[in-house]
Amino acid sequence: MRRDRIIFETVRTTLTILIALLIGYVILLFATDKANEAFKWFLLGPLSTKRRIVELLNRTTPLIFTGLAVSVVFQAEIFNIGAEGQLFFGAVAATFAALYFPHIKFLQIILVMLFAMAAGGAWAAVPAYMKAKWNASELVSSLMMNYVAFFFGLYLVNYHMRDVNAGALVSYRFPRTAWLPRMLRRYNLHPGILIAIGFALLVWFFLYRTKYGYELRMVGKNKEFARFSGIKVENVVIYSQIISGMIAGLAGAIELMGLYKRFVWQMTPGYGFDGIIVALLARNNPLMVIPAALFISYLRTGSYVMGRMTGIAPEIVVMLQAIMILLITAEAFLAFWKRRMIEKSAMSREE
Amino acid sequence: MNEVIKSILSAQFFYSVLRVTTPVLFAALGALLSDVAGVINIALEGLMLMSAFWGVMVSAWTGSAWIGLLAGVTSAVLLSLALAYFHLNLKTDLILAGIALNMFASGSTVFLLYLFSGDKGSSSSVKSYVLPNVDIPGIKNIPILGDILSGHHVLTYIAFLSVFVVQYLIYKTPLGLRMRAVGENPNAAQSVGISVKRIKYTSLVLSGLMAGLGGAFLSMGYVSWFARDMTNGRGFIGLAAQALGGKSAYGSMWGALLFGAAEATSYTLQAIRIPSEFTNMLPFIFTIIALIIYARAKIMQIKKIREKQTSHEEVGL
C-alpha cells in the first residue's frame, strides 16, 4: 500500500513537471520565433558553464531553507506564508549584526546567523501568537507581516545603514569577518549549501525523531485528536511557526554573507514564496526538500540563462511554478488512476 | 504636528480617503461575495493585477478606455473561473490554488509586459487611456461637501454603489439566499436541491468581477500606467477589511474606509518628510492591530454567550 502511494506520487509529480514544461514551451512558441533555441537554454543552460553550475548551487541554498521553513508549518497544517518577510527581516537583522557586532573572525559569522534567526523567529511569532491566543487567521496576518517586514526593513537599511558612496541603494559593505569563506578559488561558491543540507537533516530529525516533532505532526494530522491525547495544541502552533521563522531568517543572513556581502534588495527576493512550491514538491519531507530545491533552482537558473541569451523575460518560470502548484495539489488530478491502482491491489490481496 | 492635523481635517484629505479606498473596497466586496458562499478568495490580489494589466494593454491597442475596462474585468473573471475549476472540479486546496494564481498573475504580467513594451518595470512607454472623472451636478456646488464627494473617478462611484447592490444581492434575492445557504451549510443546501458547485462558481465569478473593477481602477484612474506588482497587497487588505466587516457589505465598506483613512494619513505624513518606507507600512500595521481587536472581541462574545448559557442552566436546575 505504502509502496503504491510512493509510486503514485512520483508519477504524478513527474507528470506535473512535464506538463508545466510543455506549457512553458508552448508559451515560448507564441512569444518568440526562436522558441527552440530559448527552450534549449532554459533546459540545459544551468549546466553549460562552471560559473552557471556555481550559480545553480548558490541559488539552491535559500530555497532549501525556505522549503524547510514552509514544510515545518505545513506539516502542522498551519498556513503561515510569511517566510518571505521572515527571510527579508532576517537579512536586515544580519546586516545590522554584520556591521555593528564586534568584528571577530568566525565568531561574528555565528553571531550574525543567530541574530538573523532570532529576528526571523520573532517575526513569525506575531501571527503565531495571534493565532494561539485569539484564533486570528495566520494566513492574513502573516501576509500583512510580509509587507511590514519589507517596508520596515527598507526603512532601516535606507536610513540607518545605507552606504551613500555606493551609487545604489545598498547598505555598507560587511567587514571581512562577516563573509562566508569561498569553497572554490575562482568561483564564489559559498558553504551555505552545506549548512542548508545540515539543516535539512536537523529538521528531519526534529520532526521524526523527537517528541516535539511528533506532537507537531499530530496537530497537523488531527488537531482535535491531538488535543484529546494531551498535546498542548496552542504551544505547538506557536513553536512550529517560530522554528519556521528562524530557518527563514537564517536564509537571509547566509544569502547576504555568502553572496552579496552587503544588503542589496530593494525588492523582496521571492524565496519565501518559492519555498511553498519546494515544500509541495517535497511533500513536506525535509530530506526531499533538498532535491526539490535543486530542481526549482535549476528552473530559475535556466530561465535566467535563457533571459541573458535570448532576451525572454525569466518571469516565465514563475508562471510554470504556479501551474505546478495547481497540479500537484489537485487531488482529483489522476485520481481515476489512483483508484484503479487501489482496486487492483485489493483484488490481488483477496486472491 | 499641527500641520498634520490641519491637513487631515481638510476637504482634500477626505477626498483622497475616498480615492484610495476604492480599490480596497472593490477587493473587500469581492472577498465578501466569495466568503458568503464559503470560499476564501486569496487570489484577489492576482485577479486585480491581471485586470490592471489587461486594462492598460487593451486600452492602448483599441484606443478606448472602456474596452480596456471590459478586457481587464474579463481577464479577472477568467482567472477567477480557473480558481473555481481547480478548487471545485480538480479538488485543489483553495488557499494553495489562490497563492498559485497570485504567482501566475505576477509572473505572467511581467513576462507579457516585457514582451509587449520591452520594459519590465512599468508600461510608461505604452500610450494607454484612463477612465474619466465625474462631477455630480448639484452636489458639486455645495462648498465643502462638493469638494469631498464630487469630481471622483467613475469607478469610485461604482465602488460605493456596488456596496448597496452587493448587500441587496446577498440579502434580498434568491441567488443571495442560495449563496448564504451554501456558505452556512453546504450539505443542507445540497439536500434541498441547490447545486453547491454552481453557486460557488457564481460567487467566484462575481468576486472576480469586483476584483477586476478594482484592478482596472488602479491602472486606469489611480495612475495611468501598469507597474509590476502594482496591487501591492491591496487584495490582501481587502480580504482583511472584509474579515473585519463580517458578512455585510456595509461592514466591508467601513473596513475598507478604515484602511483608506490609514493610507491617506500615510501620504499626509510623507508630506512632512516622514520617510515613505515608514509611512507605507502603516496600513499593514493597522490591519494587524484591527485583526487582533476583532479576534479578541469575537472571543469575548463567545465567552459571554457561554456564560449566559451556563447561568440559564443553573436557573433551570
Interface residues (C-beta under 8 A of the other chain):
Chain A: I27 A31 F79 I81 V126 M130 W134 N135 A136 S137 L139 V140 S141 L143 M144 M145 Y147 V148 F150 F151 F152 L154 Y155 N158 Y159 F273 I276 L280 A313 E315 I316 V317 V318 M319 Q321 A322 I323 I325 L326 T329 A330 E331 A332 F333 A335
Chain B: I42 F86 N89 L90 K91 T92 D93 I95 L96 A97 I99 A100 L101 M103 F104 S106 G107 S108 V110 F111 Y114 L115 K120 N232 G233 F236 I237 L239 A240 A243 P275 E277 F278 N280 M281 F284 I285 T287 I288 L291 I292 Y294 A295 R296 K298 I299
